[in-house]
Amino acid sequence: MPETGRTPNPTTDTANGHEGQQMRAIVQDRFGTADVLELRRIARPQIAPTEVLIEVNAAGVDRGFVHLVSGTPYLIRLAGFGFTKPKHAVPGSDVAGRVVAVGGEVTRFHSGDEVFGIAKGSYAEYAAADEQKLVHKPANITFEQAGVAPISGTTALQALTDVGKLKPGQHVLVIGASGGVGTYAVQLAKALGGTVTGVCSTAKVDMVRSIGADHVIDYTTHDVVDGTRYDLIVDIGGRNSLRRLRRALTPSGTLVITGGEGGGRWTGGFLERRIGAAALSLLGRQRLTGFINKEHYTMIERLAEYLVTGAVVPVIGQTFDLDHVPDAIRDLAAGRITGKASVVIRPN
Ligand SMILES: NC(=O)c1ccc[n+]([C@@H]2O[C@H](COP(=O)([O-])OP(=O)(O)OC[C@H]3O[C@@H](n4cnc5c(N)ncnc54)[C@H](OP(=O)(O)O)[C@@H]3O)[C@@H](O)[C@H]2O)c1
């Protein structure tokens, strides 16, 4: 993709020692398809007192990015991501890299620290990040592995633990086991002592088995609701109806609605499913619930413990350079990515 050399974005830098210096970044001026993403030269971001500036090595690509580029479902515009155009001109959240400047109130990081977490605009050579969303990168994982872990990994961890209350020995169904969140959910559920059944499409069955799933269901040839009962269902993809999923739960089982595409342009089906889940939970001992990922360093620290021991190894299906971020979003939206896609800006 050609660089357009257009006017720098107004969220530009000043008082962090990088004044006036430029960087290459993906910039999005409006909502739309992957074609609205342009590689430009803009000023490095300005950091607030509680933020650090990161020299970005790698950044993950997840479904949230697809939604933020298109501005759909429209609910996300009401949630503060920009009403008529994106609030943040540079997209990208997952990040791994080195700290090159710290704000005056930052206490946990210094220049030179290797970090990973959630930034504001990580598809760029430099990104600002709130220190509350960052942790130190363990030495035994690469920047690329760290860069694809934060959002998907912590979402899976919360689904299984804080929300799903998984106990050792329980049977877990992960619907969407081959994707960004699902590949972490399968590995974490095993590490937490669960017996795991993963659901994915034909081409990804072997991969899901290879990351530890005890059983794999190919949703293109088999019904997920086949009479087996699970203590916990983590519902990430496929949009099975709540009534069907209840039939796959034990009498006191838990359904954790985590995600799912195709729910319409207004709410993505999110509100309707949450309301339906709350209503159905009143009918018996089964618990049907949903959640929004908590973006806080304490969650990323908990995830990092599994990355350090190797109990969880990020599955990186495809790697892109900064120029090809639009291809990453096209491939992700088309279901061509196995596990996570990563954008490598500075190789390890
Ligand atoms: N609650 C939160 O805070 C939170 C946080 C992060 C993400 N999410 C949401 O979670 C969802 C998944 O995110 P992701 O990054 O994991 O996406 P992803 O990487 O695209 O993975 C989607 C998964 O769904 C599977 N799938 C697709 N169609 C299916 C079907 N008909 N039946 C069963 N499985 C099917 C895919 O399997 P194949 O690829 O094998 O077809 C894949 O495993 C998205 O809707 C995202 O917005 C929510």
The ligand as an SDF file (V2000), in Angstrom:
LIG
                    3D

 48 52  0  0  0  0  0  0  0  0999 V2000
  -16.8430  -10.2390   25.4070 N   0  0  0  0  0  0  0  0  0  0  0  0
  -15.7560   -9.5610   25.0680 C   0  0  0  0  0  0  0  0  0  0  0  0
  -15.2970   -8.6710   25.7800 O   0  0  0  0  0  0  0  0  0  0  0  0
  -15.0570   -9.9240   23.7880 C   0  0  0  0  0  0  0  0  0  0  0  0
  -13.6700   -9.7710   23.6820 C   0  0  0  0  0  0  0  0  0  0  0  0
  -13.0390  -10.1740   22.4820 C   0  0  0  0  0  0  0  0  0  0  0  0
  -13.8070  -10.6830   21.4350 C   0  0  0  0  0  0  0  0  0  0  0  0
  -15.1650  -10.7600   21.5750 N   0  0  0  0  0  0  0  0  0  0  0  0
  -15.9940  -11.2840   20.4880 C   0  0  0  0  0  0  0  0  0  0  0  0
  -15.7570  -12.6830   20.4050 O   0  0  0  0  0  0  0  0  0  0  0  0
  -16.0130  -13.1240   19.0710 C   0  0  0  0  0  0  0  0  0  0  0  0
  -14.8470  -13.9770   18.5970 C   0  0  0  0  0  0  0  0  0  0  0  0
  -13.6790  -13.2020   18.5500 O   0  0  0  0  0  0  0  0  0  0  0  0
  -12.3520  -13.8480   17.9600 P   0  0  0  0  0  0  0  0  0  0  0  0
  -11.3070  -12.7940   17.9780 O   0  0  0  0  0  0  0  0  0  0  0  0
  -12.0840  -15.1490   18.6200 O   0  0  0  0  0  0  0  0  0  0  0  0
  -12.8270  -14.1140   16.4400 O   0  0  0  0  0  0  0  0  0  0  0  0
  -12.2190  -15.0930   15.3580 P   0  0  0  0  0  0  0  0  0  0  0  0
  -10.7350  -15.1870   15.5510 O   0  0  0  0  0  0  0  0  0  0  0  0
  -12.7330  -14.6510   14.0610 O   0  0  0  0  0  0  0  0  0  0  0  0
  -12.8360  -16.5400   15.7370 O   0  0  0  0  0  0  0  0  0  0  0  0
  -14.1790  -16.8530   15.4710 C   0  0  0  0  0  0  0  0  0  0  0  0
  -14.4050  -18.3000   15.8430 C   0  0  0  0  0  0  0  0  0  0  0  0
  -15.7860  -18.6330   15.6310 O   0  0  0  0  0  0  0  0  0  0  0  0
  -15.8410  -19.8570   14.8910 C   0  0  0  0  0  0  0  0  0  0  0  0
  -17.0740  -19.9530   14.1280 N   0  0  0  0  0  0  0  0  0  0  0  0
  -17.4310  -19.2500   13.0220 C   0  0  0  0  0  0  0  0  0  0  0  0
  -18.6480  -19.6540   12.5930 N   0  0  0  0  0  0  0  0  0  0  0  0
  -19.0440  -20.6330   13.4400 C   0  0  0  0  0  0  0  0  0  0  0  0
  -20.1990  -21.4600   13.5120 C   0  0  0  0  0  0  0  0  0  0  0  0
  -21.2180  -21.3510   12.6300 N   0  0  0  0  0  0  0  0  0  0  0  0
  -20.2920  -22.3570   14.5110 N   0  0  0  0  0  0  0  0  0  0  0  0
  -19.2880  -22.4820   15.4230 C   0  0  0  0  0  0  0  0  0  0  0  0
  -18.1670  -21.7360   15.4110 N   0  0  0  0  0  0  0  0  0  0  0  0
  -18.0460  -20.8200   14.4170 C   0  0  0  0  0  0  0  0  0  0  0  0
  -14.6090  -19.8170   14.0210 C   0  0  0  0  0  0  0  0  0  0  0  0
  -14.2990  -21.1150   13.5450 O   0  0  0  0  0  0  0  0  0  0  0  0
  -13.6120  -21.3470   12.0820 P   0  0  0  0  0  0  0  0  0  0  0  0
  -12.6160  -20.2260   11.9000 O   0  0  0  0  0  0  0  0  0  0  0  0
  -12.9670  -22.6910   12.2280 O   0  0  0  0  0  0  0  0  0  0  0  0
  -14.7230  -21.2690   11.0920 O   0  0  0  0  0  0  0  0  0  0  0  0
  -13.5850  -19.2760   15.0070 C   0  0  0  0  0  0  0  0  0  0  0  0
  -13.1100  -20.3110   15.8280 O   0  0  0  0  0  0  0  0  0  0  0  0
  -16.2520  -11.8790   18.2410 C   0  0  0  0  0  0  0  0  0  0  0  0
  -17.6250  -11.6970   18.0560 O   0  0  0  0  0  0  0  0  0  0  0  0
  -15.6580  -10.7630   19.0910 C   0  0  0  0  0  0  0  0  0  0  0  0
  -16.2620   -9.5180   18.8270 O   0  0  0  0  0  0  0  0  0  0  0  0
  -15.7940  -10.4070   22.7370 C   0  0  0  0  0  0  0  0  0  0  0  0
  1  2  1  0
  2  3  2  0
  2  4  1  0
  4  5  1  0
  4 48  2  0
  5  6  2  0
  6  7  1  0
  7  8  2  0
  8  9  1  0
  8 48  1  0
  9 10  1  0
  9 46  1  0
 10 11  1  0
 11 12  1  0
 11 44  1  0
 12 13  1  0
 13 14  1  0
 14 15  2  0
 14 16  1  0
 14 17  1  0
 17 18  1  0
 18 19  2  0
 18 20  1  0
 18 21  1  0
 21 22  1  0
 22 23  1  0
 23 24  1  0
 23 42  1  0
 24 25  1  0
 25 26  1  0
 25 36  1  0
 26 27  1  0
 26 35  1  0
 27 28  2  0
 28 29  1  0
 29 30  1  0
 29 35  2  0
 30 31  1  0
 30 32  2  0
 32 33  1  0
 33 34  2  0
 34 35  1  0
 36 37  1  0
 36 42  1  0
 37 38  1  0
 38 39  2  0
 38 40  1  0
 38 41  1  0
 42 43  1  0
 44 45  1  0
 44 46  1  0
 46 47  1  0
M  CHG  2   8   1  16  -1
M  END
$$$$
